[in-house]
Amino acid sequence: MHIIGIGYRTIHGKDFEITRPCGYGEYLLLLMETSSFHVLNAQKQIYPAQSVILYDKTTPQHYGAAGENYVDNWIHFSMEPEELLWWERNHIHLSTMISLTDAEPIAELIRQMSLEFYSADSLRDSTLNLYMQILSNKISDLSGTGENGILRPLYDQLVQLRADIYNRPAVQRKIEEEAERLLISTSYLQHMYKKIFGVTLINDVIHSRIDYSCKLLTGTDFTIQKIAESCGYEYDVYFMRQFKMKMGMTPREYRKRYAG
């Protein structure tokens, strides 16, 4: 591993913006102490203070201030493939934003590293390598990520969304409206939902409705039309078609077989 440059608490104006369409050519670790915008996967989002990201060498970089003076800490460095495993083992994935519960210990480590970097110590490089390992471990310790390495606020919001889908299956849902409520794009919502739960949002909505309809079929004497309406279907024909696709039988056949 070789550190190329370090910046500790660099302060920029509210119009600060960086654009590197082909990346920097080396790895970039950024610790933001103020809110900032980043364009990741072609999606521009505002991220809160105390966020950190490890940019890959060739990942396009487009980030900057988000309406206020921008403060960051940064390290440009190169590393071998086996050294990248330090970060991966700590669930620090390339070009993925991570929320920290406390940024101060990370900033302090970068301050110490900057002093070492600009010193004439003969052991400087080996000392900095040790610092980088400590930095990776400390970011992992202070990260606010969920089980899938997803930024914790979004992870929690998606878990809450899924619970609401199953608690209220009759609600009419549009991906565009859910994405707007979460302040993310529709494509990003669909991608992250599938990544976390292993199923698409639309399929979860359908499954929640069919699951609820099964309970109504066996626990009530509602008509098929009434059950379809109770599960969010405008037309009972469409409900019956989806039910048979999922359950392998019609709603009437299911009721006849499983109703007490």
Secondary structure, 3 states (H helix, E strand, C coil): CEEEEEEEEEEECCCCEEEECCCCCCEEEEEECCCEEEEECCEEEEECCCEEEEECCCCCEEEEECCCCEEEEEEEEECCHHHHHHHHHCCCCCCCCEEECCCHHHHHHHHHHHHHHCCCCCCHHHHHHHHHHHHHHHHHHHECECCCCCEHHHHHHHHHHHHHHHHCCCCCCCHHHHHHHHCCCHHHHHHHHHHHHCCCHHHHHHHHHHHHHHHHHHHCCCCHHHHHHHCCCCCHHHHHHHHHHHHCCCHHHHHHHHCC
